[in-house]
Amino acid sequence: MFCYQCEQTERTDTSNGCSSARGMCGKDQVTADLQDLLIHTLKGVAQYATRARALGAGDNEAGGFTLLALFTTLTNVNFNPTRFTALIAEAAETRARVRARYEAACAERGVPVESLSGPAVWEPAGDLNGLLAQAAVASVLAGRDAAGDDVVGLRAMILYGIKGVAAYAHHAHALGYERDEVYAGVETALDFLAADPTDVGALLDQAMALGRLNLTVMEMLDAANTGSFGPQTPTTVRMTPVKGKAILVSGHDLKDLSLILEQTAGKGINVYTHGELLPAHAYPLLKKHPHLAGNYGGAWQDQVKDFSDFPGSIVMTSNCLVEPGPRYRSRIFTAGPVGWPGVRHIADQNFAPAIQAALAAPGFKDDAPEKTVMVGFGRDAVLGVADKVIDAVKGGAISHFFLVGGCDGAAPGRNYYTDFVEQVPQDGVVLTIGCGKYRFNHLEMGDIGGIPRLLDVGQCNDAYSAIKIAGALAQAFNCTVNDLPLSLVVSWFEQKAVAVLLTLLALGIKDIRLGPTLPGFLTPALLDALVEKFALKPITTAEADLADALAPAA
């Protein structure tokens, strides 16, 4: 196995990447190899799908399957080899169907059928041992000797960006939102990788195209979330439990949370959000449920303790699963793309097993002292008071905006983000997205003329909202985003963050500070290229980076 798709990947003096029998995330070699083979098969689907779509014979069912299958391979999503064996077989069947559509379209239009190679004609073995014997062909390092580390690193950056795009698009798809251009973009990017490209310029162009595609996907997801549940509104969320039976819903999936709220109505069960689902409390059609009781615990890396202490059942709806501990393994359930061997999976969105487990568990015996945080400062809420924000900037009450957002993680050094926010000057406003907010969302930061100094824009899934806010401010001040008194301080962990970073770079946004460590797939030469073109900056210390951000322009 070899994997370096996330921030926590193993690093040594000579190489970056998890290459032992078990990765830093807990993924074993068998699962890692099967994930690589699934990606390889999906490239074959895309080879036929791009050509079929060009002839007007696109297959959106195959597109939806591709999104889900890619999502299962993100860090901390699915660790179940049985699931991946089945997905590889389904991908091969999907490839055969799409190939048939392509060949039929060629015959209908009198176009010669293109003879394809690579993943298009690769045949998966019929059993696990046979599949594992084939794994080398699909390794992320395949072809490195011929292509070199820079090319392999660029291919990896594109692949991980595709995974992030697919995850965001899958969330929208779950709410009934899809677009042909999104399927086409994912297929094009996978087809591009299937050809084992070596041209650095073409690879960088594809990476930027993927960033632009991700902006479209995030806009679609924003429309899906707000169209399904209403625009976010500022909301106070209880962060401590109340007496009673309880279900904890983790991950990112608003659809699953909505269904759980509906299916638990009137049953005497309080529903709590965990991790990235905290912003769900700001959506009107979710917070209308009186038994959406609050948020419990912290970011994803704290889940073993959080889940062990939680006296109810737990549903994991999307990424950020770590190996379930023995104290709660019998009462945790997975859904959607998520999986762990031996953990019960709910495939049909009927959460009755989790509800029964919640009723059988003791629940909270008492009310805890109330603590709260504010959420709900998505683009609708912030732009609704844009005139006040603009007046505050023009009047000098607000001197600078800081977007401090992204993933949290367990690696040392992430206290940087807490330190940074704590030292933001009193006339500075912090916007935040993602679960990195748990590092500082408990801070009492006050307000500036009624505008809170800490604005929670939402999940990482709400990055579109933050981009729209920045764009609106730039329009109001008749300048570019790069000319605003705005600094982006981004933390990354997994592949959604890669997709968002590509979007920011594709939009031409510069001077992004990225940490806590740089991606393992970025070679020194690639990093130099990104620094030169986009002024990408590794984080240093909170004091130095804050001083640099506030320094007058040269």
C-alpha positions in Angstrom: 0.0 0.0 0.0 1.0 3.6 -0.5 -1.2 6.6 0.4 -0.5 10.2 1.1 -3.9 11.8 0.4 -4.4 13.4 3.8 -2.5 15.7 6.1 -1.7 13.1 8.8 0.2 10.9 6.3 3.5 9.4 7.7 6.5 11.6 7.1 10.2 10.6 7.3 13.4 12.3 6.3 13.4 10.4 3.0 9.7 10.2 2.0 6.1 11.2 2.7 3.4 8.6 2.7 1.8 5.7 4.6 3.5 2.6 3.2 3.2 0.0 6.0 0.4 -2.5 6.6 -1.7 0.1 8.4 -2.0 3.8 7.5 -2.1 6.6 10.0 -5.9 6.8 9.5 -6.3 3.1 10.5 -6.8 1.9 6.9 -5.3 -1.5 6.4 -3.3 -2.6 3.3 -6.2 -4.7 1.9 -8.6 -1.8 2.0 -6.1 0.7 0.6 -5.3 -1.6 -2.3 -9.0 -2.2 -3.0 -9.6 1.6 -2.9 -6.9 2.1 -5.5 -8.4 -0.6 -7.7 -11.8 1.0 -7.4 -10.4 4.3 -8.6 -8.7 2.5 -11.5 -12.0 0.9 -12.5 -13.8 4.3 -12.3 -11.2 5.8 -14.7 -12.3 3.1 -17.1 -16.0 4.1 -16.6 -14.9 7.7 -17.3 -13.1 6.8 -20.5 -16.3 5.6 -22.1 -18.5 8.1 -20.3 -16.7 11.1 -21.7 -16.9 9.8 -25.2 -20.6 8.8 -24.8 -21.5 12.2 -23.4 -19.8 13.9 -26.3 -22.2 12.0 -28.6 -25.2 13.0 -26.5 -25.4 9.6 -24.7 -24.4 10.7 -21.2 -25.3 8.3 -18.4 -26.1 10.3 -15.2 -26.8 7.1 -13.3 -23.2 6.1 -13.9 -22.3 9.7 -12.9 -24.1 9.4 -9.6 -22.5 6.0 -8.9 -19.1 7.4 -9.6 -19.6 10.3 -7.1 -20.6 7.8 -4.4 -17.8 5.4 -5.2 -15.2 8.2 -5.1 -16.6 9.5 -1.8 -16.0 6.1 -0.2 -12.3 6.4 -0.8 -11.9 9.7 1.1 -9.9 9.7 4.3 -11.8 8.3 7.2 -14.9 7.3 5.3 -15.0 3.6 4.6 -12.7 0.9 5.9 -14.7 -2.2 4.8 -13.0 -4.4 2.3 -16.2 -6.3 1.6 -17.8 -3.1 0.5 -15.0 -2.2 -1.8 -15.0 -5.6 -3.4 -18.6 -5.1 -4.2 -18.1 -1.6 -5.5 -15.3 -2.7 -7.9 -17.7 -5.3 -9.3 -20.4 -2.7 -9.7 -18.0 -0.3 -11.3 -17.0 -2.9 -13.9 -20.7 -3.6 -14.6 -21.3 0.2 -14.9 -18.3 0.4 -17.3 -19.8 -2.3 -19.5 -23.1 -0.5 -19.6 -21.5 2.9 -20.5 -19.3 1.2 -23.1 -22.4 -0.3 -24.7 -24.1 3.2 -24.7 -21.0 4.7 -26.3 -20.8 2.0 -29.0 -24.5 2.3 -29.8 -24.2 6.1 -30.1 -21.2 5.6 -32.5 -23.3 3.3 -34.6 -26.3 5.6 -34.6 -24.2 8.6 -35.7 -21.8 6.7 -38.1 -18.8 7.5 -35.9 -16.0 4.9 -35.6 -15.6 3.4 -32.2 -12.4 4.5 -30.6 -10.1 1.7 -29.4 -9.3 2.4 -25.7 -6.7 1.0 -23.5 -5.7 1.1 -19.8 -8.5 1.2 -17.3 -11.1 0.9 -20.1 -10.0 -2.7 -20.8 -8.6 -3.8 -17.4 -10.6 -6.7 -16.0 -10.9 -7.1 -12.2 -10.2 -10.5 -10.7 -13.1 -12.5 -9.4 -11.9 -12.9 -5.8 -10.1 -10.9 -3.2 -6.7 -12.6 -3.6 -6.8 -12.0 -7.3 -7.7 -8.4 -6.8 -4.9 -7.8 -4.4 -2.5 -9.4 -6.9 -3.6 -6.7 -9.3 -3.1 -3.8 -7.0 0.2 -2.6 -8.2 -1.3 -1.5 -11.5 -3.5 1.0 -9.7 -1.1 2.3 -7.1 -0.8 6.1 -6.8 2.9 5.6 -7.4 2.5 3.5 -10.6 4.7 4.9 -13.3 6.8 7.0 -11.0 10.1 5.7 -12.3 9.2 6.9 -15.8 7.3 10.0 -15.0 9.1 11.3 -11.9 7.9 12.6 -8.5 6.6 16.0 -9.8 4.3 14.4 -12.3 3.1 11.8 -9.9 2.5 14.5 -7.3 0.5 16.6 -9.8 -1.6 13.5 -10.8 -2.2 12.9 -7.1 -3.3 16.5 -6.5 -5.8 16.2 -9.3 -7.1 12.8 -8.1 -7.6 14.1 -4.5 -9.3 17.2 -5.9 -11.6 14.9 -7.9 -12.4 13.0 -4.7 -13.3 16.3 -2.9 -15.5 17.4 -5.8 -17.3 14.1 -5.8 -18.0 14.3 -2.1 -19.5 17.7 -2.4 -21.5 16.7 -5.5 -22.7 13.6 -3.7 -24.1 15.7 -0.9 -26.1 17.7 -3.4 -27.2 14.6 -5.3 -28.6 13.2 -2.0 -30.9 16.2 -1.9 -32.0 15.7 -5.6 -29.6 18.2 -7.2 -27.5 17.2 -10.1 -26.1 18.8 -13.3 -24.8 17.3 -16.5 -21.8 19.6 -16.5 -20.7 18.3 -13.1 -20.8 14.7 -14.2 -19.0 15.7 -17.4 -16.3 17.5 -15.4 -15.6 14.6 -13.1 -15.6 12.2 -16.1 -13.2 14.4 -18.0 -10.8 14.7 -15.1 -10.8 10.9 -14.5 -10.4 10.3 -18.3 -7.4 12.7 -18.2 -5.8 10.7 -15.5 -6.5 7.4 -17.2 -4.1 8.5 -20.0 -1.2 8.8 -17.4 -0.4 12.4 -18.4 3.1 13.7 -18.1 2.9 17.2 -19.4 3.3 19.5 -16.4 1.5 22.4 -18.1 -1.5 20.2 -19.0 -1.6 18.8 -15.5 -1.7 22.3 -14.0 -4.4 23.3 -16.4 -6.5 20.3 -15.4 -6.0 21.2 -11.8 -7.3 24.7 -12.4 -10.2 23.3 -14.4 -11.0 21.1 -11.5 -11.0 24.1 -9.2 -13.5 25.9 -11.4 -15.6 22.7 -11.5 -15.6 22.6 -7.8 -16.9 26.2 -7.6 -19.9 25.0 -9.7 -20.4 22.0 -7.5 -20.3 24.1 -4.3 -22.8 26.5 -5.8 -25.0 23.5 -6.5 -24.6 22.2 -3.0 -25.4 25.6 -1.6 -28.6 25.7 -3.7 -29.4 22.1 -2.5 -29.0 23.0 1.2 -30.8 26.3 1.1 -33.4 25.1 -1.3 -34.2 22.1 0.9 -33.9 23.6 4.3 -34.0 27.4 3.9 -31.1 29.9 4.2 -29.1 29.8 7.3 -30.1 32.3 10.0 -28.1 33.3 13.1 -29.0 30.8 15.8 -27.9 30.0 19.3 -27.0 26.3 19.7 -26.9 24.6 23.1 -23.5 22.7 23.5 -24.4 20.8 26.6 -26.9 17.9 26.9 -30.4 17.9 28.4 -32.1 15.0 30.2 -33.5 12.2 28.1 -32.9 9.6 25.5 -30.5 10.6 22.7 -29.2 10.1 19.2 -26.0 11.7 18.0 -25.6 12.4 14.3 -22.1 13.0 13.0 -20.6 13.7 9.5 -21.9 16.3 7.1 -25.2 14.9 5.6 -28.1 17.3 6.2 -30.5 14.9 4.4 -29.8 12.0 6.8 -30.1 14.4 9.7 -33.5 15.6 8.4 -34.7 12.0 8.0 -33.6 11.1 11.5 -35.4 14.2 12.9 -38.6 13.1 11.1 -38.3 9.5 12.1 -37.7 10.3 15.8 -40.5 12.9 16.1 -42.8 12.2 19.1 -40.6 9.3 20.3 -39.1 11.1 23.3 -35.6 11.1 21.8 -33.4 14.2 21.6 -31.2 14.5 18.5 -27.7 16.0 18.8 -25.3 17.0 16.1 -21.6 16.3 16.2 -18.6 17.8 14.4 -19.4 19.3 11.0 -23.1 19.0 11.5 -23.1 21.9 14.0 -24.2 24.5 11.4 -27.3 22.4 10.7 -29.0 24.2 13.6 -29.1 27.3 11.5 -31.4 25.9 8.8 -35.0 26.8 9.4 -36.5 23.5 8.3 -34.1 21.6 10.5 -34.3 23.7 13.6 -38.1 23.7 13.6 -37.9 20.2 15.1 -38.1 20.8 18.9 -36.1 17.7 19.6 -33.0 18.9 17.8 -31.6 19.5 21.2 -28.1 20.8 20.6 -24.5 19.9 19.6 -22.4 17.4 21.5 -18.6 16.9 21.6 -15.9 18.5 19.5 -14.3 17.9 16.1 -13.9 14.5 14.5 -10.6 13.5 16.1 -12.3 13.7 19.5 -15.0 11.2 18.6 -13.7 8.1 20.5 -14.0 10.0 23.8 -17.2 11.8 22.7 -18.9 8.7 21.5 -17.8 6.6 24.4 -19.4 9.1 26.8 -22.6 9.6 24.8 -25.4 7.6 26.4 -27.4 6.9 23.2 -27.0 5.7 19.7 -24.7 7.3 17.1 -25.2 7.6 13.3 -22.1 8.4 11.1 -23.4 9.9 7.9 -20.3 10.8 6.0 -16.6 11.4 6.4 -14.5 11.5 9.6 -15.0 8.0 11.0 -12.2 6.6 13.1 -12.1 3.0 14.4 -15.1 2.6 16.8 -14.2 2.0 20.4 -15.5 -1.1 22.3 -17.7 1.0 24.5 -19.9 2.1 21.7 -19.3 -0.3 18.8 -22.7 -2.0 19.4 -24.6 1.3 19.2 -22.9 3.1 16.3 -24.4 2.9 12.8 -23.0 4.0 9.4 -24.9 5.4 6.5 -24.3 6.4 2.9 -20.6 6.1 1.8 -19.4 5.3 5.3 -18.4 1.8 6.6 -16.4 -0.2 9.1 -16.2 -4.0 9.2 -18.7 -5.4 11.7 -20.5 -2.0 12.3 -24.2 -2.0 11.3 -24.8 -0.1 8.0 -28.1 1.5 7.2 -28.4 1.5 3.4 -32.1 2.4 3.0 -32.3 5.6 5.2 -34.6 3.8 7.5 -33.0 4.6 10.8 -35.2 2.4 12.9 -32.3 0.3 14.2 -30.6 3.4 15.5 -33.8 4.6 17.0 -34.3 1.3 18.8 -30.7 1.5 20.1 -31.3 5.0 21.4 -34.5 3.9 23.2 -32.5 0.9 24.8 -29.7 3.2 26.0 -30.0 5.1 29.2 -29.8 8.6 27.8 -28.7 11.6 29.8 -29.9 11.4 33.4 -29.7 15.2 34.0 -29.5 18.6 32.4 -25.9 19.9 32.2 -25.2 23.6 32.8 -26.1 25.4 29.7 -23.4 26.6 27.3 -24.0 27.9 23.8 -22.4 29.1 20.6 -23.7 31.1 17.7 -24.0 29.7 14.1 -25.8 30.7 11.0 -23.7 33.4 9.4 -23.9 32.1 5.8 -24.0 34.4 2.9 -27.6 35.3 3.3 -27.2 36.4 6.9 -23.9 38.3 6.3 -24.9 39.9 3.0 -28.2 40.9 4.6 -26.3 43.3 6.8 -23.7 44.2 4.1 -24.5 47.9 4.4 -23.6 47.8 8.1 -20.4 45.8 7.4 -19.3 48.2 4.6 -20.1 51.3 6.8 -18.0 49.7 9.6 -15.1 49.3 7.3 -15.3 52.7 5.7 -15.7 54.3 9.2 -12.6 52.4 10.5 -14.5 50.3 13.1 -13.5 47.1 11.2 -9.9 47.1 10.0 -9.4 43.6 8.7 -11.2 40.3 8.0 -9.7 36.9 8.6 -11.1 33.7 7.2 -9.7 31.1 9.5 -11.3 27.9 8.3 -10.9 24.3 7.2 -10.4 20.9 8.7 -9.4 20.0 12.2 -7.1 17.1 13.0 -5.1 15.4 15.7 -1.6 16.3 14.6 0.4 18.6 16.8 0.6 22.3 15.8 -3.1 23.0 15.3 -3.1 25.2 18.4 -1.7 27.7 15.9 -5.3 28.4 14.8 -6.5 29.1 18.4 -3.5 31.3 19.0 -4.1 33.2 15.8 -7.7 33.9 16.5 -7.0 34.9 20.1 -4.5 37.5 18.9 -6.7 39.0 16.2 -7.0 42.8 17.1 -10.2 44.1 18.5 -11.2 45.8 15.3 -10.7 42.5 13.3 -13.5 40.1 12.3 -13.0 36.4 12.0 -15.1 34.3 9.5 -14.8 30.5 9.9 -15.9 27.4 8.1 -15.3 23.7 8.7 -14.6 21.8 11.9 -11.4 23.7 12.6 -13.7 26.2 14.4 -13.9 23.9 17.4 -10.4 25.2 18.2 -11.8 28.7 19.0 -15.6 28.9 18.6 -16.0 29.0 22.4 -14.1 32.3 22.7 -16.0 35.3 23.8 -15.0 37.8 21.0 -17.9 40.3 21.4 -19.1 42.4 18.5 -18.4 45.6 16.5 -21.4 47.8 16.3 -23.7 44.7 16.6 -21.7 42.7 14.1 -20.2 39.6 15.9 -16.4 39.4 15.7 -16.7 35.7 15.1 -19.0 34.6 12.2 -19.6 30.9 11.7 -20.3 30.6 8.0 -20.9 26.8 8.2 -19.5 23.5 7.2 -16.6 23.1 4.8 -19.5 22.3 2.5 -20.4 26.0 2.8 -17.1 27.3 1.3 -19.2 28.8 -1.5 -20.9 31.0 1.0 -17.5 32.4 2.1 -16.4 33.0 -1.5 -19.7 34.9 -2.2 -19.2 37.0 0.9 -15.6 37.9 -0.2 -16.8 38.6 -3.7 -19.6 40.9 -2.5 -17.2 42.9 -0.4 -14.8 43.3 -3.3 -17.7 44.5 -5.5 -18.8 46.9 -2.8 -15.3 48.4 -2.5 -14.7 48.2 -6.3 -11.6 46.1 -6.0 -10.4 42.5 -6.3 -10.6 40.0 -3.4 -6.8 40.2 -3.3 -7.1 43.9 -2.6 -9.5 43.5 0.3 -8.4 43.8 3.9 -8.9 40.0 4.1 -6.5 37.2 5.0 -7.1 33.5 4.4 -5.7 31.2 7.0 -6.6 27.7 5.9 -6.2 24.4 7.7 -6.4 21.2 5.7 -6.8 17.5 6.5 -8.5 15.6 3.7 -9.5 15.8 0.1 -12.5 18.2 0.3 -9.9 20.7 1.4 -7.8 20.0 -1.7 -10.8 20.7 -3.9 -11.5 24.0 -2.1 -7.8 25.0 -2.3 -7.9 24.4 -6.1 -11.0 26.5 -6.4 -9.3 29.4 -4.5 -6.3 29.1 -6.7 -8.4 29.0 -9.9 -10.1 32.2 -8.8 -6.7 33.8 -8.6 -6.8 34.3 -4.8 -3.3 34.8 -3.5 -1.4 34.9 -0.2 -3.3 31.9 1.3 -1.7 30.6 4.4 -1.9 26.8 4.5 -1.2 24.4 7.4 -0.5 22.9 9.7 1.8 20.9 7.3 1.9 21.0 3.6 0.5 18.1 1.5 2.9 15.1 1.2 2.2 14.9 -2.5 3.6 18.4 -3.2 7.2 18.0 -4.1 9.6 20.9 -3.4 9.4 21.8 -7.1 5.6 21.8 -7.1 5.6 23.9 -3.9 7.9 26.4 -5.5 5.7 26.6 -8.5 2.6 27.3 -6.3 4.5 29.9 -4.3 5.7 31.7 -7.3 2.3 31.7 -9.1 -0.1 32.1 -6.2 2.0 33.3 -3.3 0.9 30.3 -1.3 2.4 30.5 2.2 3.0 27.7 4.7 2.0 28.9 8.2 4.8 29.9 10.6 3.8 31.3 14.0 0.6 33.0 14.8 2.4 36.1 15.9 4.5 36.4 12.7 1.7 35.5 10.3 -0.7 38.0 12.0 1.9 40.7 11.8 2.6 40.0 8.2 -1.2 40.0 7.4 -1.6 43.4 9.0 1.5 45.0 7.6 0.9 47.9 5.1 1.1 46.8 1.5 4.5 47.4 0.0 
